[in-house]
Amino acid sequence: MLKFLESLLDLIYRKKCYFCGSSKHSVKMCQNCFDKLEYSSFVPNRIIDGVNIYCAGTYTKELQKMIRGLKYHRQKELAYYQAKFMYDYFCNISFLKNKKFVLIPVPLHLNRIKKRKYNHMELVCEEFGKLGDFESNFNLIKRVKDTKPQYNLNRKERMCNLYQAFEVDETQICPDTALLIMDDICTTGSTFEEMITTLKNAGINDITCFATATPL
């Protein structure tokens, strides 16, 4: 009887893969679906003001569903898989894997956090840090301007929207620390660009940017 109840509870509470619906392994993303994720070229996607911007994959199919699930649908367990995808890409680039970074998630404005209840990229940074033994700093740079969503804006509108959107807490600055700024999607690079400008104006120059995906 006890074994029957245990089997019944296991059946009821088994996790289903968010992508294919399989409950065989009771995980949020099965290995088969994870293996469908495709990596971009292991070179910078672009360079902004001397800073390399890397994008791990293209914003399509499973990767798109992963990012949207974590960002908009409160599928927090997907943070691990997003971090794992980024970390596996990261380990293929000697310039990155041989350097000790402090992880900096792109910050959200307090109004956005109140609405969403969490910063999805903070969750990704936490999981990425566990995989590679990196520290995160969620207080170095804050979003002080409640910007509009970027997806319907052209590049000029994005840059105007983001102008002076970020502010550095100078008490958090550690000289000679290499920063890895992490975001989910890099479209025009305008968010990274404004953060780079803000950080450099504060005297921070050892910066690399890393996005999960690019639609380009």
C-alpha positions in Angstrom: 0.0 0.0 0.0 2.8 2.4 0.9 4.6 1.7 -2.3 1.4 2.3 -4.2 0.9 5.7 -2.5 4.5 6.6 -3.2 4.1 5.7 -6.9 0.8 7.7 -7.0 2.4 10.8 -5.5 5.4 10.5 -7.8 3.1 10.3 -10.8 1.1 13.4 -9.6 4.0 15.6 -8.8 6.4 14.6 -11.5 7.7 17.5 -13.4 6.9 17.8 -17.1 9.4 19.1 -19.6 8.2 22.7 -20.4 9.1 22.1 -24.1 7.9 18.7 -25.1 5.7 17.7 -22.1 7.6 14.5 -21.3 7.5 13.5 -17.6 9.9 10.6 -18.1 12.8 12.3 -16.2 10.8 14.7 -14.0 12.7 17.7 -15.1 11.7 21.2 -16.4 13.8 20.7 -19.5 14.7 17.2 -20.8 18.0 16.4 -22.3 16.5 15.9 -25.7 15.1 19.4 -25.8 18.2 20.9 -24.3 20.3 19.3 -27.0 18.1 21.0 -29.6 19.5 24.4 -28.5 22.0 25.7 -31.2 25.0 27.8 -30.4 26.1 30.8 -32.4 29.7 31.2 -33.7 32.2 31.4 -30.9 33.3 34.9 -31.8 32.0 38.3 -30.7 28.7 39.2 -32.2 29.7 42.8 -32.2 32.1 45.2 -30.6 30.8 48.4 -28.8 33.3 51.0 -27.7 36.1 48.4 -27.6 33.9 46.0 -25.6 33.2 42.5 -27.0 29.6 41.4 -27.1 29.0 37.7 -27.2 25.7 36.0 -27.9 25.3 32.3 -27.2 22.5 31.5 -29.6 19.8 32.7 -31.9 16.4 33.7 -30.5 14.3 31.0 -32.1 12.5 27.8 -31.2 13.4 26.2 -27.8 15.7 29.1 -26.9 13.0 31.6 -27.5 10.5 29.6 -25.4 13.1 29.2 -22.6 13.8 33.0 -22.4 10.1 33.9 -22.6 9.1 31.2 -20.0 11.6 32.5 -17.5 11.1 36.2 -18.2 7.3 36.4 -18.5 5.7 33.2 -17.3 7.4 32.7 -13.9 9.1 29.5 -14.9 12.0 30.2 -12.6 13.5 26.7 -12.9 14.4 27.5 -16.4 17.1 29.9 -15.1 19.4 26.9 -14.6 19.0 25.7 -18.2 19.5 29.2 -19.6 22.7 29.6 -17.4 23.9 26.1 -18.5 23.4 27.0 -22.2 25.4 30.2 -21.7 28.1 28.5 -19.6 28.7 25.7 -22.1 29.1 28.4 -24.8 31.4 30.4 -22.4 33.7 27.4 -21.9 34.3 27.2 -25.7 36.0 30.6 -25.7 39.5 30.6 -24.1 39.5 34.4 -23.6 36.4 34.0 -21.4 37.0 30.8 -19.6 40.5 31.8 -18.5 39.4 35.0 -16.9 37.8 35.6 -13.5 34.7 37.7 -13.8 32.2 39.3 -11.5 28.7 38.7 -13.0 26.5 41.8 -13.5 22.9 41.2 -14.6 21.2 43.9 -16.6 19.2 45.6 -13.9 15.4 46.2 -13.9 13.8 49.3 -12.6 12.0 48.9 -9.2 8.6 49.4 -10.9 9.3 46.4 -13.2 10.5 44.3 -10.3 7.4 45.0 -8.3 5.3 43.9 -11.3 7.3 40.9 -12.3 8.4 40.0 -8.7 12.0 39.1 -9.7 14.8 40.0 -12.1 15.2 37.0 -14.3 18.8 37.7 -15.2 19.7 37.7 -11.5 18.4 34.2 -11.3 20.5 33.3 -14.4 23.6 34.9 -12.9 23.2 32.9 -9.7 23.0 29.7 -11.6 25.9 30.6 -13.9 28.0 31.5 -10.8 27.4 28.1 -9.4 28.5 26.4 -12.6 31.7 28.4 -12.9 32.4 29.5 -9.3 31.8 33.2 -10.1 30.6 35.9 -7.8 27.7 38.2 -8.7 27.1 41.9 -7.9 23.5 43.0 -8.1 24.2 46.5 -6.6 27.0 47.9 -8.7 24.7 49.4 -11.3 21.1 50.2 -11.0 18.4 51.2 -13.5 17.2 54.6 -12.3 15.0 55.4 -15.3 11.7 53.4 -15.8 12.3 52.8 -19.5 9.7 51.7 -22.1 9.9 48.2 -23.4 12.4 48.1 -26.2 11.0 45.6 -28.7 8.9 48.1 -30.7 11.5 50.8 -30.9 14.1 51.4 -33.6 17.8 51.9 -32.7 17.5 55.7 -32.4 14.4 55.4 -30.2 16.1 52.7 -28.1 19.1 54.9 -27.4 16.9 57.9 -26.5 14.8 55.6 -24.2 17.9 54.3 -22.4 19.8 57.6 -22.2 21.0 58.0 -18.5 18.9 55.0 -17.5 21.7 53.6 -15.4 23.7 54.7 -12.4 26.8 53.3 -10.7 27.1 52.9 -7.0 30.7 54.0 -6.5 30.9 52.3 -3.1 30.6 49.0 -4.9 33.5 49.6 -7.3 36.4 47.2 -6.9 39.5 48.3 -8.9 40.9 45.9 -11.5 37.8 43.7 -11.4 36.7 42.3 -14.7 32.9 42.5 -15.3 30.7 40.2 -17.3 27.4 42.0 -18.0 24.7 39.4 -18.7 21.4 39.8 -20.5 18.9 37.6 -22.2 18.5 39.2 -25.7 20.9 41.5 -27.6 19.1 43.1 -30.5 20.8 46.4 -31.4 23.1 46.3 -28.4 21.7 49.6 -27.1 21.2 48.4 -23.5 24.8 47.1 -23.4 26.0 50.3 -25.0 24.4 52.5 -22.4 25.7 50.4 -19.6 29.2 50.4 -21.0 29.1 54.2 -21.2 27.9 54.5 -17.6 30.5 52.1 -16.3 33.3 53.7 -18.2 32.3 57.1 -17.0 32.7 55.7 -13.5 36.2 54.5 -14.3 35.4 50.9 -15.0 37.0 49.6 -18.2 37.4 45.9 -18.0 34.0 44.9 -19.4 32.7 42.0 -21.5 29.0 41.6 -22.4 27.2 38.3 -22.8 23.7 37.7 -24.0 21.8 34.4 -24.2 20.6 35.1 -27.7 20.4 37.5 -30.6 17.6 37.7 -33.1 20.1 38.7 -35.8 
